[in-house]
Amino acid sequence: MDTVMAALIGVALSATCGFRVFVPLLAVCIATRADGADGEPYVQLADNFGWLSSNPAFVVFLVAAIFEIAGYYLPIIDNFLDTIATPAAVVAGTLITAAFLVEVEPWLQWTLGVIAGGGMAGAVQATTVVTRAASTVTTGGLGNPVVASVETGYSFLGSLLAVLIAPLALAIAVLLIFTGLFIWIRRSRREASERRR
C-alpha cells in the first residue's frame, strides 16, 4: 500500500509539472527536508534521488521557479517558455514519479516514471499550451497574464495537495471510522433502550 500511495503522490506531483516545471520540484525538495511526526523525512524518495533534497537543489529549484513564473508574464518570453516547457515538463514528471517509487526494480521505476509521470505532465502541459494559444488569439495576448496566474495557482495548490493528500486521506478515513463507530454505538443503545420499553 505504501508503494501505491507513493506512486499516486508522484503522479499527482508530475501532473502539476504541466502547469509549472519547477514548482513541483521545489515542493518535493521542501517535503523531503521536512520531518514527519515520527522524526523521519515527511516524504521518502527512492535510492539515488537524495540529491532532490540537497541545499543546491533547493536553491536551483527556487530560483528557477521564480524566473519561470515571472517569465510567463512577459509577452515574448511566455511563447518561448511554452516551446521548451513541454519537454521539460515530461522530464520533470518522469523524474518525480520515479523518485517516489521506493523499493521498486529500476526498470519498472523508470518505465512507470516515463509512462505515468511523463505522460501525465505532458498531457497537462498540452492543455496549457492550447489554452494559452486560445487566449492569445481571442484577446490578442492581453488575457495571457490571467491564464499564467491561474496556471501558477494550480501548480502551487496541486503540489501542496499532492504532498498532503496521503496524510489528509488517512485523517479523513480515521475520522469516518470513528464517526461510523459513534453512530453505530448510539443507534445500538437507542435500539436497546426501545426494546426495554
N, C-alpha and C positions, 0 to 999 in steps of 0.2 A: 504493500500500500504506500510506503514512503516513496518508492521509486515512481509510482504513478502520480502521486501528489507533486513530487519534484518536477516530473515531466510536464505536468499541467502548468505549474508556475513558470517553467522555462518557455513553454509555448505561448503563454499569455504575455510574458515579457517580450518575446520575439515579435508578437503582433504589434506591440507599441513601437517597435523599431520602424514600422511602416509610417508612423507619424513623424518621429524624430529619431535619428540613428543613435545619438549619444546619450539621450536622457535615460533610456532603459539600461545602458551600460553603466551609467553613473548610479542608477538605483541598485544594480547588482553589487557594485563596489561598496556602496553605503551599507546595504543589507548584510554583506559578508563581514563588515567591520563592526557591526552592532552585535552585542551579546544578547542572547535569549534569556529566558527565565532560569535555565539550567546552567548558565555561565558559558555555554558553548556559543559559537557564532550563530546568529539568527538564521542564516542561510548557509547550507553546506554545499560546496562545489566539488566536482569530480577531481581526481588527481590531475596534476599538471595545469590546473586552472587557478591556482593560488595567486598568480600574478594579477588577477582581476581585482583583488582586494589590496594591492600594494599602494603605497603613497604615490609613486609616479603615475600609476594608472588612475588614481583619484584625480590628480591634478590635470592629466591629459583629458580625461572624460569631462571634467568640469569646464575647462577652457573650451574644449571642442563643442560642448553643449551650448555654451553661451554664444559662441560665434555662429553655430548652426541656427539657433533661434533668431539671433539678430539678422542673419543673412536673409531669412525669409521675408523680412520687411523691406528689403532693398529690391527695387523692380528688376534690375538686370541680373543680380546675383541669385534671386529666387528661381529663375529659369535654369541657371547653371546648376544650382543645388538639386533641382529636380532631375537633371540629367545624371548626376553622379550618385544621387540618393538611392536609386533603385538597386544597383548592385551592392552598394554599401549596406543597405538595409537587409538584403539577403544574407550577406556575410555576417553581419552583426546578429541576425536572428539565428543563423546556424550555430554561431559561437555560443550564444546564450543558452540555447536548448541543449547543446552538447555539454556545456558546463554544469547543467543541473542534473544530468543523467549519471548519478553516482552509482557505483557498483554495477556497471553495465559494460559488456565487452566493447572495446574501442570501435570495432567495425559497425556494431549496432548503434553505438553512441553517435558516431558521425553520420550514419545513414539516417537515423531519426532526426538528427540535427538539421541536415540538409532538407529532408522531406517536410517534416513538421515545422521546424523553426524557420528555415529559409523560405519555405513555401508560404507560411502564414505572413511573414514580414513582407515578402514580395507581393502577395495579394492585397494587403492593406496599403502598401506603397502605391500600387497601381491605381487604387481608388482615389488616393490623394492627388495623383498626377492628373487624373481625369477631372476631378473636382476643381483643381487649380486652373486647368485649361478652360473649363466651362466658365469659371469666374473671370478669366482674362477676356474671353470672347464676349460675354454678356455685360461686363462692367468696364471693359477697357483697362483692366488691371486694378481699378480702384477698390474692388472687393477682395483683392488678394490678401491685404493685411488682416481682414476679418477671418478669412479661411486659415491663414497662418496662426492666428490666435487660437482658433478652435482646435486645430491640429496639435498645437503645443499643449493646450489644456488637456486634450485626450491623452497625449503622451505622458504627462505627469500623473494624471488621475489613473490611467491604465497601469502605469508602473507601480504606483502605490497600492492599488487593489491587487495586482498580481502577486506582490510580495506579501501582502497582509491577508489575502483571501484564505490561505490554508488555516492560520490560527483563527481567523474570523469564522470560517466554516465550522471548525471544531467547537468554538464557543457557542455558535448557534445550535449545533447538534446537541451539545450538553444542555443548553437552555431548553430545547424542545423535549429532551428526555425527562428533565426534571419537571417541566410543565405538564407533560403527559402523565407522569407518575403522580403528581399532585392532583390532577383532575381524576385519575383512576381511584386514588385513595379517598378523595372527597365523595365521589359517586358511590364507592363501596360502603362508606359509612352511612350515607343517606339511605341507600337500599336496605342496609342492616337495621337502621332505626325505623324504617317504614314496615319492615317485617315484624318488628317487635310490637308494633301497634296492632 
